[in-house]
């Protein structure tokens, strides 16, 4: 079952955040992931988002998403995002 890593982020330091985003596509692809959503300007219909940037990455399954997130390759660049932004991220199973 497809699993999605979803992040809602507020970028506080765009220059530092760009160093993170420059490296993520290759790492995501290495673990079989693909961007579904990668950007800003969400139209909020109810409630409020914790950030203005929404990212959704699809993986083959939850185990693949965890392998990506826990990998040394991602853990090496994760501090770049954490230093440059605030927000939440989670993994959810798809409906298939």
Buried (B, 14 or more C-beta within 10 A) or exposed (E): EBBBBBBBBEBEEEEBBEBBBEBBBEBBEEBBBEBEBBEEEEEEEEEEBEBBBBBBBBBBBBEBBBBBBEBEBBEEBBEBBEEBBEBEBEBEEEEE
